[in-house]
Amino acid sequence: MLLTIDEKALCLSFRPLFEDPVFRRGLDNIANDPMLLSLFLMGTSLGEGLGEQGVAKIAGEDVSALLHNLQRQRLEEHGHMDSTRIIAEELFPEHFVDGRYLYAAAVVGPDYYLAVREANRARLREIGKYSRFNLYLTTSFGYEIMVELFFPAVIEAVKRSRLPRPICERVEFVLTAILRQEETHLGFIEQHNALLKVDRSAVSRDAAETLEKLALLDDRDYLFTAELAVRKIIETYRGFADAQAIRSRAMESSGARR
C-alpha cells in the first residue's frame, strides 16, 4: 500500500510533547552536568552503533540493492557512533580509563533503541506483517522522526548551559552535523513507495517475497513506530530530571568501578 504520511506535518504534531516540563528539566540537567552530558553522548554513540548494525543486517537481503544510499547510511551511522564517543572522551577524559567508559552500565541509549525495536517487532508479528525488512524500515522511520525532534531540543538546552562554552560548542557541533546528514537522506516514506513500484518479475524470488510483505504495510504501521519512538525518548529522558538519582546510579554501576 502506498504511504501518504507527511513527515514535516508529523513532526509538527509531535512537537508539543517535547514541552513536557519534567522532560525539559531532564535536558537542562544533562546540559549543565558533565556526568549526565557524557551519559547522553555515550548513549547516542551506542544507539548509532545499533543503527549501523541494523543496516548491516538488512544489507544481506536481495531487496537491499533497491534501496537508495544504503551503504552511505551505514557509513554515516558508524561516523555518528565514533564522533559522539570521541567528543565524550575528549571533553570528559576523567570518565574513561584505558578507553573504557566508567559509567557504561548506566547508559540508557541502548535500552531505548532495543525497547522501540522489540515493541515494533511484536506488533508486526501480531498483525501478520513481520519481516526483517519491514521491521528495519518502520523502526528506522521511528528513529528518524525522534532524532529530528529530540536533537534540536538537546541543542537548545546546551545553548542555555552554564558549562564552559568550548564544551557546549563541541556538543552542539556534533549534534547539528548529525541532523544535517539526516536531512539529506531520501526519506523512508519515499523509499517505501518507490519499492512498491518495482517490477517483481525482474528481481530475485527472495526480493519479490520481501516486496509482497512490504505491500502489507500502511501508514498506521509507520505512525505507530514514530509515536512509540517519540514517547519513549521523552519517557527515557524524563528520568534525568532527578539528576542526583542518575549520578548515584552511575557511580554505583559496575562500569564506574575502577
DAFENKA-V784877 format. One record per pair of residues at least 6 apart in sequence whose ideal C-beta (glycine too) atoms are under 7 Angstrom apart, sorted by the first residue. I is the first residue (numbers start at 1). J is the second residue. Records with the same first field share a line. If there is no record, write none. Layout:
I = J + J
This chain:
1 = 215 + 217 + 218
2 = 193 + 196
3 = 189 + 192 + 193 + 219 + 222
4 = 219
5 = 189 + 219 + 222 + 223
7 = 187 + 189
10 = 145 + 226
11 = 145 + 148 + 149
14 = 149 + 230
15 = 149
17 = 230 + 231 + 234
18 = 149 + 153 + 234
20 = 234 + 238
22 = 238 + 241
23 = 234 + 237 + 238
25 = 241
26 = 237 + 238 + 239 + 240 + 241
27 = 153 + 154 + 157 + 237
28 = 157
29 = 36 + 240 + 241 + 243
30 = 36 + 37 + 40 + 157 + 240
31 = 37 + 157 + 158 + 160 + 161
32 = 161 + 162 + 163
33 = 243
34 = 92
35 = 247 + 250
36 = 240 + 243 + 246
37 = 171
38 = 88 + 92 + 95
39 = 103 + 106 + 107 + 250
41 = 84 + 87 + 88
42 = 85 + 88 + 101 + 107
43 = 107 + 108 + 109
44 = 84 + 109
45 = 81 + 84 + 85 + 88
46 = 107 + 109 + 110
47 = 109 + 110 + 112 + 113
48 = 77 + 80 + 81 + 84
49 = 81
50 = 110 + 113
51 = 77 + 143
52 = 74 + 77 + 78 + 81
54 = 136 + 140
55 = 70 + 73 + 74 + 77
56 = 74
57 = 132
58 = 64 + 132 + 133 + 136
59 = 70 + 74
61 = 133 + 210
62 = 203 + 204 + 206 + 207
63 = 133 + 207 + 210 + 211
64 = 70
66 = 195 + 198
67 = 191
68 = 186 + 191
69 = 185 + 186
73 = 185
76 = 181
80 = 178
83 = 174
84 = 174
87 = 170 + 171 + 174
89 = 96
91 = 167 + 170
95 = 101 + 102 + 103
96 = 102
97 = 258
101 = 255
102 = 255 + 256
103 = 250 + 253 + 255 + 256
104 = 255
105 = 253 + 254 + 255
106 = 249 + 250 + 253 + 255
108 = 236
112 = 232 + 233 + 236
115 = 232
116 = 139 + 142 + 228 + 229 + 232
117 = 139
119 = 228
120 = 135 + 138 + 139 + 225 + 228
121 = 130 + 135
123 = 224
124 = 130 + 134 + 135
129 = 216 + 217 + 221
131 = 210 + 213
133 = 210 + 214
134 = 213 + 214 + 217
137 = 188 + 192
138 = 217 + 221 + 222 + 225
139 = 225
140 = 188
141 = 188 + 222 + 225 + 226
142 = 225 + 226 + 228 + 229
143 = 229
144 = 182 + 188
145 = 226 + 229 + 230
146 = 229 + 230 + 233
147 = 182
148 = 182
149 = 230
150 = 233
151 = 175 + 178 + 179
154 = 175
155 = 172 + 175 + 176
158 = 168 + 171 + 172
159 = 168 + 172
161 = 168
192 = 214
195 = 211 + 214
196 = 214 + 215
198 = 211
200 = 208 + 211
239 = 246
240 = 246
250 = 256
